[in-house]
Amino acid sequence: MSIRSLAVFCGSKDGRDKLFTAEAQRLGNWMASRSMRLVYGGGNVGLMGAVANAVMENGGSVVGVIPEILNARERSHKTITELLVVGDMHIRKRKMYELCDAAIILPGGYGTLDELFEMITWNNLSIHDKSIYIINLNGFYDHLLAHIETMLHNGFLYENPMHRITVVPNVAELVLQPEFS
């Protein structure tokens, strides 16, 4: 399957590590160079803004999906290709999943984790079978990945989710994945 549209889930803040923003920009640059459409949360701040701006600055296509309640809070991006304002967070996630071929997870907060775990859950329930890539910048997700291993080890998961998740340390390693070649 050829990946033409990527959902990127990430923070509406930059985080403390400058690498997070640099890699979000690197991801956006790469996506635009490959004519991959970005589907993301619709904000113009934080890592969300960084990846969207990089795609747009390089002539790419960006679809933002933002719920009404966050439209003002996350400062919706006014200069992207398309901004969809939806009723709530559930509709946002569903729409993003419908519009993408695969998902990428960059550092973020509660919302990013919510989106990641819904994606994993929907994979597990065969609602979809889209690939999930975690870009584990400077070990940001090490503890989370260890906890997933703990859930598996203690018998709370039906399958090893790492069969459906690819973890890479940076964008340079992501672009080497077979689905992108």
Phi, psi and omega in degrees: 000135178270129179271116180247344185219123182244129169275131176242120178255126184196178186286151171271008172238163181279334188080173184273336183272119181300337178299327182301312180292317180300319180287326175298317177294319178299318178298313179298318177300314181296316180300314180297321181294336179259007183055038175268131178283135174269130170244123184209184188287357171088000181274162178248015181237165176064204180294328177301312179296321181298314181291318180296316180299319180297319178297311183296318181296341180251021173078018181272182182249134183227128173244119176259141178234113185229135176285153181310316185296332181262354184307316179276318185299314182270006179051080184305146183280120185269348186246021176272171183301314183208133175241120178256120176261121185243170187292321183202179183297323181296316178296321179303308182298313180302316181296318179298319179295320179296325186273351185249160173261337180200167181234144176239136180246119172256173177304149179184189183252216184303315182298319179297318179294320177302313181294318177300310185289329174293319178301313179297315181298315180296324173299311183299325180271004181062028173287327171208171179227038183283142179292146178237128179241123174260122174265103189270069185295125180048035177073020183309321184260011181305312182294320179296315179297323176295322179292322175300318176298321178295318178298319179295311182301325182270009171080024181262358180243145181281337177208165177285111183295343181288352171287340183247355182241133174250127179252127177232154184278343184193175182294325179302323178283327178301314186293346179272353182294142184306325181295341183257000181265000000 
